[in-house]
Amino acid sequence: MLQNGHMLPLDEISDYRQQAWERQSHYVAQNSEFYQRLWGGQKPPKRLQDIAELPLSDKSGLRLAQPASPPFGDYLAAQPEQVRRLHRTSGTTGQAMNLALSAQDCEITEIVGGRAQSLAGLKPGMMVVHCLNYQMWMGGLTDHLTLERTGATVVPFGVGSTELLIKTILENGITAISCTPSYPAALEMVIAEKFPHLSPSDLGLKLGLFGGEPGIDDPAFRKRLSDTWGMQPRNANYGVTDVFCNFASECAYDSALHFVAHDVLNAELIDPDNGLPKQFEAGTSGELVLTHLARECQPLVRFRTGDIIRIENTETCQCGCAGFRFRVIGRSDDMVVVRGLNMFPTMVAAVVTSFKEMSGDYRIVLDTPPPYDVLPVHAELAEGIQDDDNTLSLRLEKRFKQELGATIRVKTVPYGTFPRTEGKTKRVIRSYE
């Protein structure tokens, strides 16, 4: 891969990317039974720019392939003895999957993730505590190693033992934390209960590196984090676990995610309904499709991520990153259609967090299959707030209608109804499944 490849415009590395595609496409065609079967004898195009000639692949195909050829599926293109590390996906959106990485796969993954974490502001001389699950999930060990690539001192704390975490931050002068956006709320509850003489800002955290779940893009949520903790929140860890654990983050100049992996990853944008390609232009939305340009164990080609993104900018950022900038609108599997309107949890969050009377936590609770005329939302009240006469519920419903154009039925629930979690928070509950 290229040194500082994320700082080089696409037109300057087009020859490099083309050569990488030639090597990778030949490797996949020769060694991946999964893609041999999917392509049905079709040869991959010689030119990377013609990659859309190949069929799309998706997670459902991988879910079928892995139990049929355990433990890694027949999309394992390397010899089993080349596997250096086994991870598992979180299973948030379905069946947990085994992930295989070779030594080279690990190295590239760490370099790319390190680019993202550095872009977000982590640097040598800083001390960061990493609070994601280390038990097989890639967000634990692998993200830890990407943090180390920045040159910072990394404290491998993991999840649980929250009281000890608070003491560790205070005793060691830790100034940065890596965790999910929902985790600070869990910390706040423990601080209030066990350390009543402290406020969250007394911990001295100055930089929050967030990832693993949506939420950090909401301006109201960001402000709440900044005001409560006195730190700068950054969306530092966007990835698709089957592809790379982290390949995009924001910088100090632009809160949009910066794509930092053009030298090892090809990105496409498609219409999620018909799969047709869309142009990478500012303002365009579509589903992100990714192809490895350098992957040994489980290479993916034209892999549908399920993430719906909007392109914000394609010009080189002030920070020097030349990758396109984007925001994640939502996941295709979390999208709920309400009378023809596509609704995502992030849209609901933006309204809920704009009310100071709300804690910011919520769930979309679906107890019947589609179609939907109304979106049912359970929204949690802030501590000490009551809604006995449903005044807040009605105000929320009115705001939803004004801003989203959809009919939302809001049920307010007491503070503390929803569990504060160290891992990913599932916002859409389909109780009928």
C-alpha positions in Angstrom: 0.0 0.0 0.0 1.0 3.6 -0.4 2.6 5.7 2.3 0.1 8.4 3.2 -2.1 7.1 0.4 -5.1 9.0 1.8 -3.4 12.3 1.1 -3.0 11.5 -2.6 -5.8 12.4 -5.1 -7.4 9.6 -7.0 -6.1 10.8 -10.3 -2.5 10.6 -9.0 -2.9 7.0 -7.8 -5.1 5.6 -10.6 -2.2 3.6 -12.1 -1.4 2.1 -8.7 -5.1 1.2 -8.1 -5.4 -0.4 -11.6 -2.3 -2.6 -10.9 -3.7 -3.5 -7.5 -7.1 -4.5 -9.1 -5.3 -6.6 -11.7 -3.5 -8.6 -9.0 -6.5 -8.8 -6.7 -9.1 -9.8 -9.3 -6.8 -12.5 -10.6 -6.3 -13.8 -7.1 -10.0 -13.8 -6.3 -10.9 -15.5 -9.6 -8.3 -18.2 -8.9 -8.9 -18.8 -5.2 -12.4 -17.8 -4.1 -15.0 -20.6 -4.7 -17.7 -18.1 -3.5 -16.9 -15.6 -6.3 -16.3 -18.4 -8.9 -19.9 -19.5 -8.2 -21.3 -16.0 -8.1 -19.6 -15.0 -11.3 -20.7 -18.2 -13.1 -17.6 -18.3 -15.3 -17.6 -14.6 -16.0 -14.1 -13.2 -15.9 -13.5 -10.0 -14.0 -12.9 -6.9 -16.2 -9.4 -5.9 -16.8 -10.1 -2.2 -16.0 -11.1 -1.2 -12.5 -13.4 1.4 -13.9 -15.4 -1.4 -15.5 -16.0 -3.3 -12.2 -19.7 -2.7 -12.4 -19.9 -5.4 -15.0 -19.6 -7.9 -12.1 -22.6 -8.9 -10.0 -23.0 -7.4 -6.5 -22.4 -9.6 -3.4 -23.9 -9.1 0.0 -24.0 -10.2 3.6 -26.9 -12.7 3.0 -24.6 -14.6 0.6 -21.8 -14.7 3.2 -24.3 -15.9 5.9 -25.2 -18.9 3.7 -21.6 -19.7 2.7 -20.1 -19.8 6.1 -22.2 -22.5 7.8 -22.0 -24.5 4.5 -18.1 -24.4 4.6 -17.2 -23.7 8.3 -15.5 -22.0 9.9 -14.7 -19.2 7.4 -16.9 -19.9 4.3 -15.8 -20.7 0.8 -14.9 -17.1 0.3 -11.7 -17.9 2.2 -9.2 -17.5 -0.6 -6.1 -18.3 1.4 -4.8 -21.5 2.9 -6.1 -22.1 6.4 -2.5 -22.0 7.8 -2.3 -18.4 6.6 -5.0 -17.3 9.0 -3.3 -15.4 11.8 -6.3 -14.0 13.6 -10.0 -14.9 14.1 -12.6 -12.3 14.9 -16.4 -12.4 15.1 -18.8 -9.8 14.0 -21.1 -8.4 16.7 -24.2 -9.9 15.1 -26.1 -6.7 15.6 -27.8 -7.0 12.2 -28.1 -10.8 12.2 -26.0 -14.0 12.4 -22.5 -13.4 13.9 -19.8 -14.2 11.4 -16.2 -15.5 11.6 -13.6 -13.1 10.2 -10.2 -14.4 9.1 -7.2 -12.2 8.7 -3.7 -13.0 7.4 -0.6 -11.2 8.7 -0.8 -8.9 5.7 -4.5 -8.3 6.2 -3.8 -7.4 9.8 -1.1 -5.0 8.8 -3.1 -3.2 6.2 -6.1 -3.0 8.5 -4.1 -1.4 11.3 -2.5 1.2 8.9 -5.8 2.2 7.5 -7.4 2.5 10.9 -4.4 4.4 12.2 -4.9 7.0 9.4 -8.5 7.5 10.5 -7.7 7.8 14.2 -4.8 10.3 13.4 -7.1 12.3 11.3 -9.5 12.6 14.2 -6.8 14.1 16.4 -5.1 11.3 18.2 -1.3 11.7 18.2 1.9 10.9 20.0 2.1 12.2 23.6 -1.6 11.6 24.2 -3.0 8.8 26.4 -6.3 7.2 25.2 -8.4 4.6 27.1 -10.0 2.1 24.7 -13.5 1.0 26.0 -14.8 -1.5 23.4 -15.3 -5.2 23.8 -12.1 -7.2 23.4 -13.8 -10.6 23.3 -13.4 -11.6 19.6 -15.2 -8.4 18.3 -12.9 -6.6 15.9 -13.7 -3.3 17.7 -11.6 -4.5 20.6 -8.2 -5.7 19.7 -8.0 -4.5 16.1 -9.2 -1.0 17.0 -6.7 -1.0 19.9 -3.9 -1.7 17.4 -5.1 1.1 15.1 -5.0 3.5 18.0 -1.4 2.4 18.6 -0.5 3.2 15.0 -1.1 6.9 15.8 1.8 6.9 18.3 -0.4 7.5 21.2 -0.3 5.6 24.5 -3.2 3.2 24.6 -4.9 1.8 27.7 -6.7 -1.5 26.9 -9.6 -1.2 29.3 -12.5 -2.9 27.5 -16.0 -2.9 28.9 -17.4 -3.3 32.4 -15.8 -2.3 35.8 -16.9 1.3 35.2 -15.9 2.5 38.7 -12.4 1.3 38.0 -12.4 3.0 34.6 -13.2 6.3 36.2 -10.4 5.9 38.8 -8.0 4.8 36.0 -8.8 8.0 34.0 -8.3 10.2 37.0 -5.1 8.5 38.3 -3.3 8.4 35.0 -4.3 11.7 33.5 -5.9 10.1 30.5 -7.2 12.8 28.1 -8.9 10.7 25.3 -11.4 8.0 25.3 -12.4 5.5 22.5 -15.9 4.1 22.8 -19.4 4.0 21.4 -21.4 7.2 21.4 -23.9 5.7 23.9 -21.2 4.8 26.5 -20.7 8.2 28.1 -24.4 8.1 29.3 -23.5 4.9 31.2 -20.5 6.6 32.7 -22.6 9.6 33.7 -24.9 7.3 35.7 -22.0 5.7 37.6 -20.4 9.1 38.3 -23.6 10.4 39.7 -24.1 7.3 41.9 -20.6 6.5 43.0 -18.7 9.8 42.7 -21.3 12.4 43.6 -18.5 15.0 44.3 -17.4 14.8 40.6 -18.9 15.9 37.4 -18.1 14.2 34.0 -15.9 17.2 33.1 -13.7 16.6 36.2 -12.3 13.5 34.6 -10.3 15.7 32.2 -11.1 14.0 29.0 -10.4 16.4 26.0 -11.0 14.1 23.0 -13.7 11.6 22.4 -13.1 9.1 19.6 -16.5 7.5 18.8 -17.7 4.7 16.5 -19.5 1.4 16.4 -23.0 2.9 16.2 -24.8 6.0 14.8 -25.5 9.2 16.8 -22.4 11.3 16.8 -23.5 13.1 13.6 -26.4 14.7 15.5 -25.4 18.4 16.4 -27.6 18.4 19.5 -26.0 15.2 20.7 -22.5 16.5 20.0 -23.2 19.7 22.0 -24.6 17.7 24.9 -21.4 15.6 25.0 -19.2 18.7 24.7 -21.1 20.7 27.4 -21.2 17.7 29.8 -17.7 16.4 29.4 -15.7 19.3 28.2 -14.3 17.3 25.4 -14.2 17.5 21.6 -16.3 14.6 20.2 -15.1 13.1 16.9 -16.6 10.5 14.6 -13.3 8.6 14.5 -14.2 5.0 13.7 -16.4 4.3 10.8 -16.0 0.8 9.2 -17.8 -2.2 7.8 -16.5 -5.2 9.8 -16.4 -7.6 6.9 -14.3 -5.1 4.9 -12.2 -3.0 7.3 -12.9 -2.2 10.9 -12.1 1.5 10.3 -11.6 3.4 7.1 -13.2 6.8 7.6 -13.2 9.5 10.3 -13.7 13.2 10.6 -11.0 15.8 11.2 -10.7 19.1 13.0 -11.9 21.1 10.0 -14.9 19.0 8.8 -17.3 16.8 10.7 -18.1 14.7 7.6 -16.4 11.3 7.4 -13.2 11.3 5.3 -12.6 8.1 3.2 -8.9 7.1 3.9 -8.4 3.9 2.0 -8.5 4.5 -1.8 -5.2 2.7 -2.2 -6.5 -0.6 -0.8 -10.3 -0.2 -1.2 -12.5 0.7 -4.1 -15.7 2.5 -3.4 -18.9 2.6 -5.4 -22.3 4.2 -4.9 -25.4 2.4 -6.1 -29.2 2.9 -6.0 -30.2 0.6 -3.2 -33.5 -0.3 -5.0 -32.2 -1.4 -8.4 -28.4 -1.7 -7.9 -27.5 0.7 -10.7 -24.4 2.8 -10.2 -24.5 6.5 -9.1 -21.9 9.2 -9.5 -19.7 10.4 -6.7 -20.9 13.9 -6.6 -21.7 16.3 -3.7 -25.3 15.9 -2.7 -25.7 12.4 -4.1 -27.0 9.6 -1.8 -26.9 5.9 -2.3 -25.7 2.6 -0.9 -21.9 2.2 -0.3 -20.4 -0.7 -2.2 -16.8 -1.8 -1.5 -14.1 -4.0 -3.1 -10.8 -5.0 -1.6 -7.8 -4.1 -3.7 -5.5 -6.0 -1.3 -6.9 -8.8 0.9 -5.7 -12.4 1.2 -8.1 -14.3 3.5 -11.7 -13.2 2.8 -11.5 -10.8 -0.2 -14.8 -9.1 -1.1 -15.8 -7.8 -4.5 -18.6 -5.3 -5.1 -19.9 -6.0 -1.5 -23.1 -4.2 -0.6 -22.5 -2.7 2.8 -26.1 -1.8 3.5 -25.1 1.7 4.6 -26.9 4.5 2.9 -24.5 7.5 2.6 -24.7 11.1 1.3 -21.6 12.5 -0.5 -20.7 15.9 1.1 -17.5 16.8 -0.9 -15.1 15.2 -3.3 -12.3 17.9 -3.1 -9.2 17.6 -0.9 -10.0 18.7 2.6 -8.1 21.5 4.5 -6.6 18.7 6.7 -4.9 17.2 3.5 -7.1 14.1 3.2 -7.9 13.6 -0.5 -10.7 11.0 0.0 -14.3 11.9 -0.6 -16.3 13.1 2.4 -19.6 11.7 3.4 -22.3 11.2 6.1 -24.1 8.0 6.9 -27.9 8.5 6.6 -28.7 5.0 7.9 -28.7 1.3 7.2 -30.9 -0.2 4.5 -32.0 -2.9 7.1 -32.9 -0.2 9.6 -34.9 1.8 7.2 -38.7 1.9 7.9 -41.0 3.1 5.1 -43.9 5.2 6.5 -46.4 6.1 3.7 -43.7 6.2 1.1 -41.2 8.1 3.3 -37.9 6.5 4.1 -37.3 6.9 7.8 -33.9 6.1 9.5 -33.1 6.0 13.2 -30.7 8.9 12.8 -33.6 11.1 11.6 -35.6 10.2 14.7 -32.5 10.9 16.9 -32.1 14.4 15.5 -35.6 15.3 16.7 -35.5 13.6 20.1 -32.1 15.1 21.1 -33.3 18.6 20.2 -35.6 18.5 23.3 -33.8 19.3 26.5 -36.6 17.5 28.4 -35.5 14.2 26.8 -32.5 12.0 27.7 -31.8 11.5 24.0 -32.4 7.7 24.2 -35.2 6.2 22.1 -36.4 3.0 20.4 -38.5 2.5 17.3 -40.8 -0.3 18.3 -42.4 -2.3 15.5 -44.9 -4.9 16.7 -46.4 -5.6 13.3 -44.9 -6.2 9.9 -45.1 -3.5 7.2 -46.6 -1.5 5.6 -46.7 1.4 8.1 -48.9 4.4 8.2 -47.4 5.6 11.6 -44.0 5.2 13.1 -44.1 4.2 16.8 -41.3 5.7 18.9 -40.6 5.2 22.6 -38.6 8.2 23.8 -36.9 8.4 27.2 -37.5 11.5 29.5 -34.5 13.3 31.0 -33.9 12.7 34.7 -36.5 14.4 36.9 -38.9 15.1 34.0 -42.4 13.8 33.9 -45.0 13.8 31.1 -48.2 12.8 32.9 -50.4 14.9 30.7 -48.6 13.8 27.4 -47.7 17.4 26.6 -44.2 16.4 25.7 -45.4 13.5 23.5 -47.7 15.8 21.6 -44.9 18.4 21.1 -42.6 15.7 19.8 -45.2 14.4 17.4 -45.7 17.9 16.1 -42.0 18.5 15.6 -41.6 15.1 13.8 -44.4 16.0 11.4 -42.9 19.5 10.7 -39.3 18.2 10.2 -39.8 14.7 8.7 -43.2 14.9 7.1 -44.2 11.6 8.7 -46.8 10.7 11.3 -45.0 9.6 14.5 -46.8 8.3 17.6 -44.6 9.0 20.6 -44.7 7.2 23.9 -42.6 8.9 26.6 -41.0 6.5 29.1 -39.3 7.3 32.5 -35.6 8.1 32.7 -33.6 4.9 33.1 -36.0 2.7 31.1 -33.5 1.9 28.4 -30.2 0.1 29.5 -27.0 2.1 29.1 -24.7 -0.2 27.2 -21.0 -0.4 26.5 -21.6 -2.0 23.2 -23.8 -1.3 20.2 -27.3 0.0 20.9 -30.1 -1.5 18.7 -32.6 1.3 17.9 -35.1 -0.6 15.8 -37.0 -3.3 17.7 -39.0 -5.7 15.5 -40.9 -7.6 18.1 -43.0 -9.5 15.5 -40.0 -11.4 14.2 
